[in-house]
Amino acid sequence: MRVLAILLLLFCAATNAAPLEAVGTVEPIFTPGGDAEGAIVAALAGAKRNIRVQAYLLTSRAVAYGLIAAKRRGIEVEVLADSEMVRKGEYSLIPQLVANGIPVWLETRYAIAHNKVIIVDADGPEAIVITGSFNFTHSAQEHNAENMLLFRGNPALTRAYLDNWLRHRDESVTFAGVKK
């Protein structure tokens, strides 16, 4: 454990990132076997104010329908997506999100926008940050060896993810290709 703490401090020093206090809870989920998709859908269903997503690929109907259902409940839902995956991805559900009134921005600045992040109710004490290797796809749930973490009750971590999400949104273009 001490070696891990030293490695974390060295990483933070090398990347100019400040270590964050370990508060709240962390729920790890591994696929196949664990229900990462179900955990995401439950978090979306529990949202009270806002949901922000960073997706490399979104083909999971359960996740897309969860986002659409949240939007219909009056939750503010916003999505950042990798532009190439939307352009080339014949199974991408991003167009359906847009058709249901969810604003989507495409990340074009990077070779790959490979983030897989969902931030639920970033401004509240019940905030959830979901991240890991898990793409929002059926294959990630059923066929791939993936991991996902749900962080609850850590305002500093939530703020760090929200700040990164906002920075990426500001560097992106809307789904229609018009600069924000």
N, C-alpha and C positions, 0 to 999 in steps of 0.2 A: 504494500500500500504506500509506503514511504517513497519507493522508486517511482510509482505512478504520480505522486504529488510533485516530485522533483521534475519529472518529464513534462508535466503540465505547466509548471513555472517556466521551464526552459522554452517550451512552445510559445507561451504568452510573451516572453521576453523577445523571442525571435520574430514574432508577428506583430508586435506592438499592441497586443490585445491584453487587457487587464483581466486577471482571473476574477470570476464571479463567485459570490458566496453560494455554497451548496445549501439551498433551502427548498422547501416544497417536496414534491414526490416525483419520481421517475418510474414510468412503467415501460419495460422493454417487451416488444413483441417480435417474434421471429416467424418467418414463413419459409416453406409451407408448414402448416400445423397450427400456428397462431392466427387469430382472426384480426389482422391489421385493418382490412377493409371495414369490418364491422366496428372496430374501435373508432375509425375515422367517421363513419356514418353516425355513430352515437355522439361523438363530439360535435358534429355539425348540427344534429338534432337538438343539442343542448345549448346552442349559441343563443345569446340574449341580445347582442348588439351588432357585432361585426365578425366577418370571416375574411381573412386575406390568404391567398394561395400563391405559391410559387411552384409551377409544375414543369418538369421536363416533358412528360408525356401524360395525357389524361385520356384513357380509354375505358376506365371503370365506370360502368353504368351506375353502380351503387353510389359512388362518390359524386358523379355528375348530378344524379337525381337528388342526392342529399344537398348539394349546393343550390339547385333550383328550388327545392322545397324550402330551404332557409330563406332564399330571396322572396318567395311567395308569402312567407310568414312576416316579412318586413325587416329581415336582417340585411344589413349592408354587406354585400358579397363583392369582392374584387379579386381578379385573377391576373397573375403574370405567367406567361407561357413562353417556352422556347419557340422562336419563330420558325425554325426549320421543321420542327416536329409538327407544328400546325400546318405548315405549307405542304409537307410531304406525307404527313400521317393520315392515311386514308381512313383510319378508325378513330381519329381524334374527335373528342366530343366538345372541343372548344367552340365550334360554330353553334352547337345547341345551347351552350351557356349564353352566348351573345344573343341568340334568338329569343331567349327567355329574360332578357334585360340585364344580364350580368356584364358589367364592364370588364373587358379583357385588354391587357397591354401585351405586346410582343417584345421580347428581349432580342435585340438585333446587334448589340454591341459586342457580344462575346461569341466565340466559335460555338460553344455549347452553353446554354443556360441550364445547368444540370441540378439546380436546387430542387429539393422535394420538401416543401415546408407548408404547413397550414398553421395559421395563428388565429385562435378563436378568442373573441372578447379581450383584445389586447389591452384595453383601458380598464379592465376590472380585476377584482381580486381572484376571480375564478378563471383567469386566463389560462389557455392551454397552448403550448407550442408542440407541434408534431413534426418530427424530422427523422431522417435516416436514409438508407439506401432505397427504401420502398418507393417505387414509382406507382402512380395512381392508375394501375392497370390490373386486369384480371390475371394476366400472366404472373405478375409480381405476387399476387395472393396465392395462386394455385400451383405454379410451376417453378418459380425462382427461389433461390436461397437469399432472403432479404432480411433486413432488420429495420425496426421503427421504434422510436422513443417518444413517449408522451410526457412532457414536463408540465407539472401543475404547481402553482403557488410560488413561482420564482419571478417576481416583477423585473429584476435586473436582466435576466435572461430574455424574458418577453420583450423588454425594451430594445435589447440588442438585435433581436430578430426583426422587430418592427422597424427599427431604424434602417437595417439592411434592406428590408422589403421596400420601404419608401425610397431609398436611394436607387434601387433597381427600377422601380416604377418611373422615377423621374428621368431615367436614361432610356426608357422604352417608348414605343409608338403604339397608338391604339390599334385594335384589331383591324380597323378599316385602313390603317396605314397613315393616319393623320397624326402629326406630332402633338403630344399632350400639351 
